[in-house]
Amino acid sequence: MTTTSVPATTAEEIDLQRRPGRWIGHWAPEDGHFWRTVGRGIARRNLIYSIFAEHIGFSVWLLWSIVVVRLDDVGWQLTTSQALWLTAVPSGVGALLRLPYTFAVPVFGGRNWTIVSALLLMIPCAGLSWAVQHPEIGFVPLLLIAATAGFGGGNFASSMANISFFYPEREKGWALGLNAAGGNIGVAVVQFLVPQVIVLGGGLALARAGLMYIPLAVIAAVCAYLFMDNLVEAKADVRPVWSSLRHRDTWVMSFLYIGTFGSFIGYSAAFPTLLNGVFGRPDIALSWAFLGAAVGSVCRPFGGRLADVIGGARITVASFVLMAGGAYLALWSVEERRLGVFFLAFMLLFVATGIGNGSTYRMISRIFQVKGEDLGGTPEIMLAMRRQAAGALGIISSVGAFGGFLVPICYAWAKSTYGGIQPALRFYVGFFLVMIVVTWAAYLRPGARMARARV
């Protein structure tokens, strides 16, 4: 008896059903052979350019967090509360924009929307470069111009929703963590580079903070046009996004994401102003504040990787424990006027928020996978659940990002009402303890379905 061997299908023989406009009609990342031969390379390429575009978006989003420290030096006379409002409003606008940006992926395609969203970043950059040179316009027009930086915050939702389609379930935690970290580290980069660029050649040219990002936004759009792909699987009607709203877990995870990502972006926006306004050290704010966002960004993919191995809920609880400890330590340092301890406490907060960002995002896709399995686990059901998970990612990122608005506003309220930020820090300690209880009750409580599935 003779046996005829069938040669393995090569990458060239796999039909991706390509269409004009860089559309891919056939995409099967859960198929091991497809993934090894052709899928991984395409997914990695899209991830790289998605990270670059999102990185520029995050940098633009948080431009005002470092620019505000030098506004008094160019003729603006702002109180600490006004400065905190300038850092808070872009975060709030970015949070609002994340929902329509999530819908943009199924409507227009991931690549196409990356091009558009990158080009939109030129608006806040040009606005900032003009406004900082005209202190006569007053605070309210300045605040409205700062609000346009929210365009950069919207990029995150569309980028994460898009990349979630490219990767198999077993690798999503790491891929989404890298994508998010590449964007998040834009906060650290802008807080490090802007103080150097605005004083190049002597003097102070604050307008350069906006001008330097205009060509980078154009480059991000061109790279997306040339190298990224649209997936037909991701371009569907928007009903899966609406369907994800019916799941209780979408709202529970939105609440938890306020505690992780909301804290990260809020602390990143407020940290330079707090170093300046509470301790009177603009030199440290301009030279070292970027370390917080850098540490949090680097930790994010490791939070996703740990969640892949140990379980997202367990890592999320651990991150909230660290956050509560960090907030309490920051409270003590403010009361005792210990700048060094205050700085270290915020580094601990940034580490914890970074890890929690990665673990919570990993939980989302796993939750919807479990829901699909419970409904029968057919290919059609699992595809529908992946689409709902992508929609939930955008909704959760939108709700969670409001923490970036609430954190500076809470500090501004405490400072203006009580003359110090201690009441805000006490609130954060209690808030993180509530997060621990909610995470345990929903995803770790003995007998809970998601606890058995190690979400």
N, C-alpha and C positions, 0 to 999 in steps of 0.2 A: 504494500500500500504506500503510495507516495503522498506527501503533504505539500501543498502549494502555499508558499508564504506570500502574504500580501504586504507590499511595502507601506511603511507608515506615510501618512499624508504629510507633505511638506507645507511650509508656510505659503509658498507660491500657489499651492493647489487648493487652499482654503478660500472659498468665495465669501468675501466680506460684503458683497452686493453694494459696491460703492456707487454713489450717485453724484451728480454735479453739485458743487458747493461744499465739497469735502464731507458729504454725508456717508455714514456707514450703516447699511441696512441689516447686516447680520452681526450680532455681537453676543457671544456666549462665554463669559468669563468663568462660569461655574464648571464648564467642560475643561477638564485638566489638559487634554491634548490641545485644544484650541488656545488655552491660556499659555502653555509652554511654547508653542510654535509661533504664534502671531499676536496673541492678546497682550502679553506682558509688555512687549516693546512699544506698542501703540499707546497703551495706558500710561507707561512711564513718560513718553514724550508729551502727552497731554497734561500730565501732572506737573512736569517741569515748567511749562509755559503758563499753566494755571497759577502756579506758585508765584511766578514773576509778576503777573498781572495783579494778583491779590496782594502781593508785597507792596507794590506801588500804591494800591488802594488804601491799605492800612496806614502807610506813611502819610498820605494826604489827609486821611481821616483824623490823625492825631497831630497834624502840623501845629494847630493852635495850642496844644499842651505845652510846647516849648517856646513858641513865639511869644506867648503871653508874659513870660518871665522878663522879656526885654522891652515890652511896650512902653513902660514908663521912660525908658531911655530915648525914645523917639517922639516924645511930646504927649503921650497918653498918661492920664492920671486916674488909675483904676484902684478901687478897693479890692481887698482879698476876695470878697464875695462876688464882685463883678468879674474878677479873673477866673474864679471857679465856674461862673455861668458861661464864660467863653469856652471853657473846656467841656462843659456838660452838654450844651445845645447841639454841637456836631454829633455827639454820641446818640442823643435822642432822635435826631433826624435820620442818622444811619440805621437805627433800630427800626424806625417806621418804613424806611425804604427796603429793608430786607424782605418784607413780604411780597411786594410787587417784583422784586428782583428774583425771588424764588419762582414766581409764575412765569418769568421771562424765559427760563430754560426750556420748559415744555412748549412754549409758544414759538420761540425763535430759534432754539438750538443753543447748546452750550458754547460752541465756538463763536457763533454769530453775536451772542450777547456779551461775550468777553470783549470783543472788538468795540462794541458800542459803549459798554461800561467803562472801558479804559479811556476812551476819548472824552467822556463826560468829566473826567478828572481835571481837565484843563480849566473848567469853569471856576472851581474853588481856588485853584492855584493862581489864576490871573486876578481873581477878586482879592485874595490876600495881599498879593504884591502891590496892588493899588491902595487898598484901605489903610495899610500900616503907615503909608506916607501922608495920610490926610486926617490927622487927629481932629480937625474941625468938624468932621461929619457927625461926631457924637457916638455915644455908646450903643444906642439901638440899631442904627445902620451897620455898625461894626458887628453886632451880634447876628444880624441877618446875613451878612456876608460870611461870617464864620459858620453859619448853619449849612451853607452849601458844601462844606467839607464832608457832610453826611453822605455824599455820593460815594466816597471811599468806603464807608461802612457797609453800604448795600452790596458791594462786590463779593463779600464773604459768603453770603447766602447762596447766590447763584453759582459761585465756584464750588462750594461744598456739595450742593445738589447735583451738579454736573459730574464731578469726579466720583461720586458715590456709584454711578452707573458703570464706570469703567472697570472697577475692581471686584474680584470675587469676595464673598462674605468673609472668608478666612483671612483676608489681607486688608480689609477695609479699615480696621482700627489703626494700623500703621500708615496706610495711604492717606486717610483723612487727617491723621495727626500731623503728617509731614506737610500736607496742603495748608492746614490751619497754622502750623508753626511758621512756615515760610511767610505767611501773611502777617501773623502776630509779631514776628521779629522786625517787621517794618516799623513798628512803634519804637523799638529800641534804636533802629538805624536813624530814624528822623530825629530822635532826641539826642543822638550822638553827633550826627553830621551838621545839623542846622547851626548849632552854636559855633562850629568851626567855619562854615561857609560864610556866615553873615559878617565875619570880621576879617576875612581874607584881604590882604593889602592894606590893613589899617582902617580905622573908623568903624562905623556900624551901618550895614546895608541890609536892613531887615526884609526888604522886598525880595531879596534873593531866595528866601525860604520858600516862596511860592514859585518863582521863576525856574528854580533848579529842577522841579518835578514836571514841568510841561513837556520837555523832550522825552523824559522817561515814560510818561503816559502814552505818547505817540509810539515809542518803541514797543511798549507792551501790546498796543493794538496791532501793530504790524506783525509782530511775532505770532499773535493769535491767528491772524489772517493767513499766515504762511504755513504754520506748523500744527495747529490744533484741528480737531475733527468734531463734527456733530454726530450724535447717535440717534438713529430713528427710534430706538427703544426709549430714549429720554424725551423725544419730541412726540408728545401725545396730547390729548386734551387735558385741561386743568382739573378735571373731576377728581383724579387721585389726590390732588392737593387738598381739595375740599373734604374728601373722604377721610383724610388723616385727622381732620378736626374733630371727628366723631369719637376718636379713641381717647379714653381718659388718660392714657400714658403720654399722649402728646402734651397735655397740659401739666402733668406731673413733671415731665422732663423739662418743660419750659420754665417751671418754677425753679428746678434744680440748676438750670443753666444760668439763671439770674445770679445764683450764688457762685458759680465757677467763672464763666466768661464775663458776666456782668461785673463781677468783682475785678477781674483782670483788667478789663478796658477802663473801668472807673478809676481804679488805683493808678493805672498808667497815666491817665489824663490828669489826675489830681496830684500825684506825687511831687512833680517839680514845684507846683504852686504851694504845696504844704511845706516843703523844705524852705521855701522863700518866705511864705506868710507866717508860719508858726515859729520857725527857728531863725528867720532872718538871714538865711544863707543862700543867696542867689548863685554864689560861686559853686556850691555843691550841687544845686539844682541843675545848673548848666553843664557841669562836668561829669556828674556821677548818677543822675536820676535815670539815665537810660539803662543802667544795669538791671533795674527791676523788670522792665519789659523784656530785656534780653534773657534773663533767667527764666521767666515764665514761658517765653516762647520756646526755648530749648527743651524745657521739661514737658511740653505738650505731647510730642510724639511718643515719649516714654510712658506717659499716662495711657495712651492708646495701646501701646505694646503690652504693658502690664495688664490692661483690661482684657486683651486677647488671651492672655495666659491664665490670669487669676479670676477674672470676672469684673465687669465694669462697676457694678454696685459696690463691691467690697473696696475697690480703689477710690470710688467717689466718697464713701463714708470716711475713709482715712484722710482724704484731702480736706474734708470739712472739719475734721478734728484739728488738723494743722492750722486751718484758717482761724478757728476759734482761739487757738493758742497764740497765733500771731497777732490777732486783734487785741487780745488781752495784754500782750507784751507791749504793743504800741501804745495802749492806754497808759500803762505804767510809766513808759518812757516820757510821754508828754507831761504827765503830772510831776515827774521828777526832773524834767528838763534834761534828759539824757539823749543827745542827738545821735550818738553812736548806736545806742540800743534801738532807737526809733528806726534808724536805717536798717539795722539787722532784722528787726521785726517785719518791716515791709519786704525784705528779701525772702523771709519765710512765707509771707503771704503770697508773694509772686510764685514761689516754687509750688505751693499748694494749689493755687488757681491754675497754673499750667498743667499740673498732673490731672486735676479735676476736669479741665477742659477736654483733655484727650479721652478720659474714661467715660464722661457723660456722652460724648458724641459716639463712642463705640457702643454704648448701651442702646442708642436709638435704633441703629440698623439691626442689632440682635433682637430687640423687642419685636420688631415687625417680622423678622424671620420666624420667631416662635409663634406669632399669631398666624402666619401662613401655614406653618406645620400643623397647628391645631385645626385649621380649616380644611385639611386634607393634603396639603403639600404638593399639589399638582403643579406642573410648569406654569400654567396660566395663573393659578393663585399666587405662586411665588413671584411672578413678574408683577402682578397687581400690588403685592405687598412691597416690592422694591420701589415701585413708583410712589406708593404712599409714604414709604420711609424717606424718599427724597423730598417729598413735599413737607413732611414733618420736620426734616432737618432745617428747612428754610423758616418754617413757622417758629420752631424752637429757638433758632438763632436770632430771630427778630424779637421775640419776647425777652430772651435772655439779655440781649444787648441793651435793653432799657436799664439794666443795672449800671451801665456806663454813664447813663444820664443821672440816675438816682444817687450814685456814690458822691460825685462832686457837689450835687445839690444838697445832699444831707450835710456834708462838711460846711457848705456855705451857710445853711440854716443855723447850724450849731455855732459857727463863728460869729454870725451877725446877732444871734439871739442871746447866747451865753458868753460870748467873748473867747471861746475856745472850742476845740474839736472833740473834747472828751465825751460829750453826750452822743455824738455820732459813733465813736468807737465802742461805747457801751451797747449801743443798738446792734452793731455788727457782731459782737460776741453772742448776743442772744439769737440773732438771725441765723448764724451758722449752727448753733445748737438745734434750732428748729429744722434746719436742712438735714442734719444727721437723723433726726427722728423720722422725717418724711421718707428719706431714702431707705431706711431700715424697714419701715412699715410697708412700703410699696414693693420692694425688691429683695429684701433679705429676710423678712419674717418667715419663720418655719411654716411650711405648708403652702406658701404662696407659689403660684405657678411659675412666676419669673425667677423665684429663688431656686426652684428645682432645675430650671434651665440655665442657671448660672449667668444670668444677664449681667 
